[in-house]
Amino acid sequence: MNGRLNVAVIGAGYWGPNLARNLRASRDWNLAAICDLDIDRARKVADAVGGAPVTSDLESVLSDPMIDAVAVATPARTHHRIVLAALDAGKHVMVEKPLADSRDRGGEMVRRAQEQGLVLMADHTYCYTPAVLKMRELVAKGALGDILFVDSVRINLGLIQPDVDVFWDLAPHDLSIMDFVLPGGLAATSVSAHGSDPLGTGKSCIGYMAMPLECGAMAHVHVNWLSPTKIRRMVIGGTRRTLVWDDLNPQQRLSVYDRGVDVNTVSKATAKDRRAANVSYRLGDTWAPALEEREALGGVVTEFAAAIRERRASRTSGAAGLRVLSVLDAAAGSLAAFGAPHPVPRLVPAEEVAA
Ligand SMILES: NC(=O)c1ccc[n+]([C@@H]2O[C@H](COP(=O)([O-])OP(=O)(O)OC[C@H]3O[C@@H](n4cnc5c(N)ncnc54)[C@H](O)[C@@H]3O)[C@@H](O)[C@H]2O)c1
């Protein structure tokens, strides 16, 4: 496996062309085929990346012994079937978020990859952006202290997806970032979810999820397809500092606030006036870490090749995809119970094996 690996892109709709472009530009990969049920879409993408074989027949891709891997960018409801067929044909797989359209189906995909000894990677694209990599670094080295809260907002006028609601379409981004950045990953104990469908589309177009985390922090995610203003912001508050990521501000995507609330130990003598005695506010500097500007998908395709060559789990493994699905499944359970907290099941060991 010293030369380039051969890869086929499955699905040439909105996102597939981005995968094809980055795979074509990578020194790790040879773009061996582009496959779409709609052959004209496949042709258009092949032309845009300087030419590649095209087909509308997935079986012909999977039975080609020269193809080492597939990158799947088809709608969520098709991931389970396509990914299992690819794994059974001996191909390594990278699949778009969400890993699958249910936790059970995702679990089956993770187990099958493990049985076959193949890499199953989730394209959690944001985890490869310079901003999120820096957030992970700052949290890991304790710059924020203990995490107290996470607040994530991802709202804009978005396409109402035919197969999934707004939680399954947008929240995988926020949840996969939390899984990547937080110490202990996405360890939510329960989810309370509220959704709204003001246009009568049959699915939630506006969604709110509240999740207590095992580390004691509280997380909240707001996703929305109906907002005329676009906001992509995550705030991670800690005992020492608070970090704000504003993905739509290229001049300053990340800000670190050396400000916060100090809770002092209260002696018995001062306990009478608790409010006055035990809280003080720190007003320090705000700074902006320098960040490179580079396309995250370049890092995604490099990591996919490295995981295959090094026979290891990728940084955003199938198991990471499954942790995201566990929270989404719990959110669906909570929605069905009108917002009552729904427990997030722990992954069984077989599902935790990442490659
Ligand atoms: N990582 C990201 O930031 C990001 C961004 C957008 C979309 N996505 C994900 O990418 C996936 C695709 O989304 P999209 O918006 O590109 O969808 P899309 O509907 O625009 O494109 C999907 C394409 O897949 C093709 N297709 C469907 N079934 C197929 C099959 N069996 N064989 C071959 N081709 C098939 C369709 O013909 C279509 O061209 C979804 O899972 C979505 O969540 C990820």
The ligand as an SDF file (V2000), in Angstrom:
LIG
                    3D

 44 48  0  0  0  0  0  0  0  0999 V2000
  -19.9100   16.8220    5.6570 N   0  0  0  0  0  0  0  0  0  0  0  0
  -20.6740   17.8550    5.3720 C   0  0  0  0  0  0  0  0  0  0  0  0
  -20.4120   18.9960    5.7470 O   0  0  0  0  0  0  0  0  0  0  0  0
  -21.8960   17.6100    4.5290 C   0  0  0  0  0  0  0  0  0  0  0  0
  -22.5210   18.6740    3.8540 C   0  0  0  0  0  0  0  0  0  0  0  0
  -23.6530   18.3880    3.0940 C   0  0  0  0  0  0  0  0  0  0  0  0
  -24.1640   17.0920    3.0240 C   0  0  0  0  0  0  0  0  0  0  0  0
  -23.5390   16.1030    3.7150 N   0  0  0  0  0  0  0  0  0  0  0  0
  -24.0520   14.7190    3.6890 C   0  0  0  0  0  0  0  0  0  0  0  0
  -23.7940   14.1550    2.4120 O   0  0  0  0  0  0  0  0  0  0  0  0
  -24.8010   13.1890    2.1010 C   0  0  0  0  0  0  0  0  0  0  0  0
  -25.3990   13.5400    0.7400 C   0  0  0  0  0  0  0  0  0  0  0  0
  -26.0260   14.8050    0.8330 O   0  0  0  0  0  0  0  0  0  0  0  0
  -26.2750   15.6850   -0.4730 P   0  0  0  0  0  0  0  0  0  0  0  0
  -26.8180   16.9770    0.0350 O   0  0  0  0  0  0  0  0  0  0  0  0
  -25.0630   15.6760   -1.3450 O   0  0  0  0  0  0  0  0  0  0  0  0
  -27.4520   14.8460   -1.1690 O   0  0  0  0  0  0  0  0  0  0  0  0
  -27.9460   14.9580   -2.6940 P   0  0  0  0  0  0  0  0  0  0  0  0
  -29.3440   14.4520   -2.6940 O   0  0  0  0  0  0  0  0  0  0  0  0
  -27.6470   16.3130   -3.2480 O   0  0  0  0  0  0  0  0  0  0  0  0
  -27.0160   13.9210   -3.4870 O   0  0  0  0  0  0  0  0  0  0  0  0
  -27.0870   12.5480   -3.2640 C   0  0  0  0  0  0  0  0  0  0  0  0
  -26.7190   11.8490   -4.5770 C   0  0  0  0  0  0  0  0  0  0  0  0
  -26.6390   10.4410   -4.3010 O   0  0  0  0  0  0  0  0  0  0  0  0
  -27.1560    9.7600   -5.4380 C   0  0  0  0  0  0  0  0  0  0  0  0
  -27.5520    8.4090   -5.0280 N   0  0  0  0  0  0  0  0  0  0  0  0
  -28.5760    8.0380   -4.2290 C   0  0  0  0  0  0  0  0  0  0  0  0
  -28.5840    6.6880   -4.0780 N   0  0  0  0  0  0  0  0  0  0  0  0
  -27.5320    6.2110   -4.7690 C   0  0  0  0  0  0  0  0  0  0  0  0
  -27.0070    4.9070   -5.0150 C   0  0  0  0  0  0  0  0  0  0  0  0
  -27.5950    3.8180   -4.4880 N   0  0  0  0  0  0  0  0  0  0  0  0
  -25.9280    4.7750   -5.8090 N   0  0  0  0  0  0  0  0  0  0  0  0
  -25.3310    5.8740   -6.3540 C   0  0  0  0  0  0  0  0  0  0  0  0
  -25.7920    7.1260   -6.1870 N   0  0  0  0  0  0  0  0  0  0  0  0
  -26.8750    7.3020   -5.4000 C   0  0  0  0  0  0  0  0  0  0  0  0
  -28.3200   10.6340   -5.9030 C   0  0  0  0  0  0  0  0  0  0  0  0
  -28.6350   10.3560   -7.2570 O   0  0  0  0  0  0  0  0  0  0  0  0
  -27.7420   12.0290   -5.6920 C   0  0  0  0  0  0  0  0  0  0  0  0
  -27.0950   12.5350   -6.8450 O   0  0  0  0  0  0  0  0  0  0  0  0
  -25.8080   13.2390    3.2570 C   0  0  0  0  0  0  0  0  0  0  0  0
  -25.5160   12.2280    4.1720 O   0  0  0  0  0  0  0  0  0  0  0  0
  -25.5560   14.6140    3.8770 C   0  0  0  0  0  0  0  0  0  0  0  0
  -25.8990   14.6660    5.2440 O   0  0  0  0  0  0  0  0  0  0  0  0
  -22.4210   16.3250    4.4410 C   0  0  0  0  0  0  0  0  0  0  0  0
  1  2  1  0
  2  3  2  0
  2  4  1  0
  4  5  1  0
  4 44  2  0
  5  6  2  0
  6  7  1  0
  7  8  2  0
  8  9  1  0
  8 44  1  0
  9 10  1  0
  9 42  1  0
 10 11  1  0
 11 12  1  0
 11 40  1  0
 12 13  1  0
 13 14  1  0
 14 15  2  0
 14 16  1  0
 14 17  1  0
 17 18  1  0
 18 19  2  0
 18 20  1  0
 18 21  1  0
 21 22  1  0
 22 23  1  0
 23 24  1  0
 23 38  1  0
 24 25  1  0
 25 26  1  0
 25 36  1  0
 26 27  1  0
 26 35  1  0
 27 28  2  0
 28 29  1  0
 29 30  1  0
 29 35  2  0
 30 31  1  0
 30 32  2  0
 32 33  1  0
 33 34  2  0
 34 35  1  0
 36 37  1  0
 36 38  1  0
 38 39  1  0
 40 41  1  0
 40 42  1  0
 42 43  1  0
M  CHG  2   8   1  16  -1
M  END
$$$$
